Amino acid sequence: LESGDLVVPGRHTLSDAITAYIRWRNDEHGRLRRIEQGEQVKPPLTKYELGVLNWWGDELGKDRLAMLRATAFKSCRKKLQQLDVSVATVNRRMSLISAVITHAMDDGWVTTNAARLRALSEKETERVRLLSEDEQIRLTQACRVSDEPCLVDFVTTLLGTGARAGEIKSLTWDVVDLDRMVAVLHNTKN
């Protein structure tokens, strides 16, 4: 906000806050002035970050900042998790919208940051995804027509054991017992 602007609490929407944040982050003259004043200044927003803010605008943009609660942001976080992106990506997207609201707090538009949620851990978002029988058949058929002669055996081993590709690639003969059809995997991820 410029000096002398009238602030009416509760009037601003999340879209207003996003627009103000984008303007603030991408204002080159303002950035240079803040650098001269010794402030730590973030770089201009990337196209990716602008896309993320656009997503937030679509989700909650019409909501007034004063009316937004943590439950709205938790609901959006669940939607992000369902997009099949990494936990780190979800956390970065949540952090970005939290920065927008912190900026709105600095401008006096809102008194609390409802988007400031605890970051997700990998454990909280763990899920098991198994291939259906049809998917397994199609995968092995695709491997058979591949130019890679060992691919079908490799993929069949992965499907049959549930091991990771790196674990199978790192196997040595001293840990494989062909008579018992057993291989010992050391230092596995799970």
Salt bridges, closest charged atoms under 4 A:
ASP16 OD2 - HIS12 ND1 3.85
GLU28 OE1 - ARG31 NH1 3.34
GLU49 OE1 - ARG25 NH2 3.88
GLU59 OE1 - LYS79 NZ 2.72
ASP84 OD1 - ARG127 NH2 2.45
ASP107 OD2 - HIS103 ND1 3.69
GLU124 OE2 - ARG118 NH2 2.94
GLU126 OE2 - LYS123 NZ 3.44
ASP134 OD2 - ARG138 NE 3.24
GLU135 OE2 - ARG129 NH2 3.11
ASP177 OD2 - ARG180 NE 2.92
